């Protein structure tokens, strides 16, 4: 399976299970991504994402987005599009 790095986790809000991802490539709702780090390794489909509390369906490179995640992630974890 080909994976392409699309971003990096810069913050994680554990109470609401939301990851802030700084994108190095575009990402859309419906894409499946994997989160990889020292203790992180899981995949999930992007159900929704937000920029400044506004729901969006597509984000461009360089944007910081909030995404609900099913497992904890850490700053520095990489995000790959599968």
RAQUISUL-V802088 format. One record per pair of residues at least 24 apart in sequence whose ideal C-beta (glycine too) atoms are under 10 Angstrom apart, sorted by the first residue. I is the first residue (numbers start at 1). GAP is how many residues later the second one is. D is the distance in whole Angstrom. If there is no record, write none. Layout:
BEGIN
i = {I & I}
gap = {GAP & GAP}
d = {D & D}
END
This chain:
BEGIN
i = {1 & 1 & 1 & 1 & 1 & 2 & 2 & 2 & 3 & 3 & 3 & 3 & 3 & 3 & 3 & 3 & 3 & 4 & 4 & 4 & 4 & 4 & 5 & 5 & 5 & 5 & 5 & 6 & 6 & 6 & 6 & 6 & 6 & 6 & 6 & 7 & 7 & 7 & 7 & 7 & 7 & 7 & 7 & 7 & 7 & 7 & 7 & 7 & 7 & 8 & 8 & 8 & 8 & 8 & 8 & 9 & 9 & 9 & 9 & 9 & 9 & 9 & 9 & 9 & 9 & 9 & 9 & 10 & 10 & 10 & 10 & 11 & 11 & 11 & 11 & 11 & 12 & 12 & 12 & 12 & 12 & 12 & 12 & 13 & 13 & 13 & 14 & 14 & 16 & 16 & 17 & 17 & 17 & 17 & 17 & 17 & 17 & 18 & 18 & 18 & 18 & 18 & 18 & 18 & 18 & 19 & 19 & 19 & 19 & 19 & 19 & 19 & 19 & 19 & 19 & 19 & 19 & 19 & 20 & 20 & 20 & 20 & 20 & 20 & 20 & 21 & 21 & 21 & 21 & 21 & 21 & 21 & 21 & 21 & 21 & 21 & 21 & 21 & 22 & 22 & 22 & 22 & 22 & 22 & 23 & 23 & 23 & 23 & 23 & 23 & 23 & 23 & 23 & 24 & 24 & 24 & 24 & 25 & 25 & 25 & 25 & 25 & 25 & 25 & 26 & 26 & 26 & 26 & 26 & 26 & 26 & 27 & 27 & 27 & 27 & 27 & 27 & 27 & 27 & 27 & 27 & 28 & 28 & 28 & 28 & 28 & 29 & 29 & 29 & 29 & 29 & 29 & 30 & 30 & 31 & 31 & 31 & 32 & 32 & 32 & 33 & 33 & 33 & 33 & 33 & 33 & 34 & 34 & 34 & 34 & 34 & 35 & 35 & 35 & 35 & 35 & 35 & 35 & 35 & 35 & 35 & 35 & 36 & 36 & 36 & 36 & 36 & 37 & 37 & 37 & 37 & 37 & 37 & 37 & 38 & 38 & 38 & 39 & 39 & 39 & 39 & 40 & 40 & 40 & 40 & 40 & 40 & 40 & 40 & 41 & 41 & 42 & 42 & 42 & 42 & 42 & 43 & 43 & 43 & 44 & 44 & 44 & 44 & 44 & 45 & 45 & 46 & 46}
gap = {31 & 33 & 42 & 79 & 81 & 78 & 79 & 80 & 30 & 31 & 33 & 40 & 75 & 76 & 77 & 78 & 79 & 29 & 75 & 76 & 77 & 78 & 31 & 73 & 74 & 75 & 76 & 25 & 27 & 53 & 55 & 72 & 73 & 74 & 75 & 26 & 28 & 52 & 54 & 55 & 56 & 57 & 58 & 60 & 70 & 71 & 72 & 73 & 74 & 29 & 67 & 68 & 69 & 70 & 71 & 26 & 28 & 31 & 58 & 60 & 64 & 65 & 66 & 67 & 68 & 69 & 70 & 54 & 65 & 66 & 67 & 53 & 55 & 62 & 63 & 64 & 28 & 57 & 60 & 61 & 62 & 63 & 65 & 53 & 55 & 56 & 58 & 59 & 50 & 52 & 50 & 51 & 52 & 53 & 54 & 55 & 56 & 31 & 32 & 47 & 48 & 49 & 50 & 51 & 55 & 30 & 46 & 47 & 48 & 49 & 50 & 52 & 53 & 54 & 55 & 56 & 58 & 60 & 30 & 44 & 45 & 46 & 47 & 53 & 55 & 25 & 28 & 38 & 42 & 43 & 44 & 45 & 46 & 48 & 52 & 56 & 57 & 58 & 39 & 40 & 41 & 42 & 43 & 57 & 26 & 36 & 37 & 38 & 39 & 40 & 41 & 42 & 56 & 37 & 38 & 54 & 55 & 34 & 35 & 36 & 37 & 54 & 55 & 56 & 32 & 33 & 34 & 35 & 36 & 37 & 55 & 29 & 31 & 32 & 33 & 34 & 36 & 38 & 40 & 52 & 54 & 28 & 29 & 30 & 31 & 53 & 26 & 27 & 28 & 29 & 30 & 38 & 27 & 28 & 27 & 50 & 51 & 48 & 49 & 50 & 34 & 36 & 46 & 47 & 48 & 49 & 44 & 45 & 46 & 47 & 48 & 32 & 34 & 35 & 36 & 37 & 38 & 39 & 42 & 43 & 44 & 45 & 37 & 41 & 42 & 43 & 44 & 36 & 37 & 38 & 39 & 40 & 41 & 42 & 36 & 38 & 39 & 33 & 34 & 35 & 38 & 29 & 31 & 32 & 33 & 34 & 36 & 37 & 38 & 30 & 36 & 27 & 28 & 29 & 30 & 31 & 27 & 37 & 39 & 24 & 25 & 26 & 27 & 38 & 25 & 37 & 33 & 35}
d = {10 & 9 & 10 & 10 & 6 & 10 & 9 & 8 & 9 & 7 & 9 & 10 & 10 & 10 & 4 & 7 & 6 & 10 & 10 & 6 & 5 & 9 & 9 & 6 & 7 & 5 & 8 & 8 & 7 & 10 & 9 & 9 & 5 & 6 & 5 & 8 & 10 & 9 & 9 & 10 & 9 & 9 & 8 & 10 & 10 & 8 & 4 & 9 & 9 & 10 & 8 & 7 & 7 & 6 & 7 & 7 & 8 & 8 & 10 & 9 & 5 & 6 & 6 & 7 & 4 & 8 & 7 & 7 & 6 & 8 & 10 & 9 & 9 & 9 & 10 & 6 & 10 & 8 & 7 & 5 & 6 & 7 & 8 & 8 & 10 & 10 & 6 & 10 & 9 & 8 & 10 & 6 & 6 & 7 & 8 & 7 & 9 & 10 & 8 & 10 & 5 & 7 & 6 & 7 & 10 & 10 & 9 & 7 & 5 & 8 & 5 & 10 & 9 & 5 & 9 & 9 & 8 & 8 & 10 & 6 & 7 & 6 & 8 & 10 & 9 & 10 & 8 & 9 & 9 & 7 & 5 & 8 & 6 & 9 & 9 & 9 & 10 & 5 & 10 & 8 & 8 & 5 & 8 & 9 & 10 & 6 & 7 & 6 & 6 & 5 & 7 & 7 & 8 & 6 & 8 & 9 & 9 & 10 & 9 & 5 & 10 & 9 & 10 & 7 & 7 & 6 & 5 & 6 & 10 & 9 & 9 & 10 & 7 & 5 & 9 & 9 & 9 & 7 & 9 & 8 & 7 & 9 & 6 & 5 & 8 & 9 & 9 & 8 & 5 & 7 & 9 & 10 & 8 & 10 & 9 & 6 & 8 & 10 & 7 & 5 & 8 & 9 & 5 & 6 & 6 & 7 & 9 & 8 & 5 & 8 & 6 & 10 & 7 & 10 & 8 & 10 & 5 & 9 & 5 & 8 & 6 & 8 & 10 & 6 & 5 & 8 & 7 & 7 & 6 & 9 & 6 & 3 & 7 & 10 & 7 & 8 & 8 & 9 & 10 & 7 & 9 & 10 & 7 & 7 & 5 & 6 & 9 & 5 & 9 & 9 & 9 & 8 & 7 & 5 & 10 & 9 & 9 & 9 & 6 & 9 & 7 & 5 & 8 & 10 & 10 & 10 & 10 & 9}
END
